[in-house]
């Protein structure tokens, strides 16, 4: 099976605890106003990637000590079948890490971002999330800023789903960001570019733009602008 993917990155250090593999699905019909990732909306954008290839990336990240997998987008649940296969495979591949690291407390966790609310999770969507340890749910609402870590607006909720998820995410349910939670990575696949990973606080992207400009880097097509 294949999925359309916008990007992958390891080590990701901004969307969940520890060093993680990040996988961003392509395509989102929710199109939240003010979204910083407008480039992930087009369902025909990104690149096709085999789930087996993504699982190879996960296996390699585990060998390098990855503490979790974060799946975002786009909207991952718009490719529910591919997401289900990815999470099932990721859960299976982390079992040796669970044993090698001495128990469930250090088991790599699986976190999924979705713009859907729990009431919108159809049976197909719920099956796709069966192996997730935690979800972050809800549309991004630019008019409801928050400082809660890993969430872009105050309506979004961090929801542990499994015993591992409850252990891993309990300390973060009400934890606030102190800023500096963005990660910039040079990306030259389609020419010179910069990818910025994370959930910015209000005004933080403008400060990033100013800082890059002062350093001689001009962003010609920022993904957060129409």
Secondary structure as the mmCIF struct_conf table of DSSP 4:
data_model
#
loop_
_struct_conf.conf_type_id
_struct_conf.id
_struct_conf.beg_label_comp_id
_struct_conf.beg_label_asym_id
_struct_conf.beg_label_seq_id
_struct_conf.end_label_comp_id
_struct_conf.end_label_asym_id
_struct_conf.end_label_seq_id
STRN STRN1 UNK A 2 UNK A 12
BEND BEND1 UNK A 14 UNK A 19
STRN STRN2 UNK A 20 UNK A 25
BEND BEND2 UNK A 29 UNK A 30
TURN_TY1_P TURN_TY1_P1 UNK A 33 UNK A 34
BEND BEND3 UNK A 36 UNK A 36
HELX_RH_3T_P HELX_RH_3T_P1 UNK A 38 UNK A 40
TURN_TY1_P TURN_TY1_P2 UNK A 43 UNK A 44
BEND BEND4 UNK A 46 UNK A 46
STRN STRN3 UNK A 47 UNK A 50
HELX_RH_AL_P HELX_RH_AL_P1 UNK A 51 UNK A 63
TURN_TY1_P TURN_TY1_P3 UNK A 64 UNK A 65
STRN STRN4 UNK A 68 UNK A 72
BEND BEND5 UNK A 73 UNK A 74
HELX_RH_3T_P HELX_RH_3T_P2 UNK A 76 UNK A 79
HELX_RH_AL_P HELX_RH_AL_P2 UNK A 80 UNK A 93
TURN_TY1_P TURN_TY1_P4 UNK A 94 UNK A 94
HELX_RH_AL_P HELX_RH_AL_P3 UNK A 95 UNK A 100
TURN_TY1_P TURN_TY1_P5 UNK A 101 UNK A 102
BEND BEND6 UNK A 103 UNK A 103
HELX_RH_3T_P HELX_RH_3T_P3 UNK A 104 UNK A 106
HELX_LH_PP_P HELX_LH_PP_P1 UNK A 107 UNK A 108
STRN STRN5 UNK A 109 UNK A 113
BEND BEND7 UNK A 115 UNK A 116
HELX_RH_3T_P HELX_RH_3T_P4 UNK A 118 UNK A 120
HELX_RH_AL_P HELX_RH_AL_P4 UNK A 123 UNK A 128
TURN_TY1_P TURN_TY1_P6 UNK A 129 UNK A 131
BEND BEND8 UNK A 133 UNK A 133
STRN STRN6 UNK A 134 UNK A 137
BEND BEND9 UNK A 138 UNK A 138
TURN_TY1_P TURN_TY1_P7 UNK A 142 UNK A 143
BEND BEND10 UNK A 144 UNK A 144
STRN STRN7 UNK A 148 UNK A 148
TURN_TY1_P TURN_TY1_P8 UNK A 149 UNK A 150
BEND BEND11 UNK A 152 UNK A 153
TURN_TY1_P TURN_TY1_P9 UNK A 154 UNK A 155
STRN STRN8 UNK A 157 UNK A 160
BEND BEND12 UNK A 162 UNK A 162
HELX_RH_AL_P HELX_RH_AL_P5 UNK A 163 UNK A 169
HELX_RH_3T_P HELX_RH_3T_P5 UNK A 170 UNK A 172
BEND BEND13 UNK A 173 UNK A 174
HELX_LH_PP_P HELX_LH_PP_P2 UNK A 175 UNK A 175
STRN STRN9 UNK A 176 UNK A 176
HELX_LH_PP_P HELX_LH_PP_P3 UNK A 177 UNK A 177
BEND BEND14 UNK A 179 UNK A 179
STRN STRN10 UNK A 183 UNK A 186
TURN_TY1_P TURN_TY1_P10 UNK A 189 UNK A 190
BEND BEND15 UNK A 191 UNK A 192
STRN STRN11 UNK A 194 UNK A 197
BEND BEND16 UNK A 198 UNK A 198
HELX_LH_PP_P HELX_LH_PP_P4 UNK A 200 UNK A 201
TURN_TY1_P TURN_TY1_P11 UNK A 202 UNK A 203
HELX_RH_AL_P HELX_RH_AL_P6 UNK A 204 UNK A 214
TURN_TY1_P TURN_TY1_P12 UNK A 215 UNK A 216
BEND BEND17 UNK A 220 UNK A 221
TURN_TY1_P TURN_TY1_P13 UNK A 223 UNK A 224
#
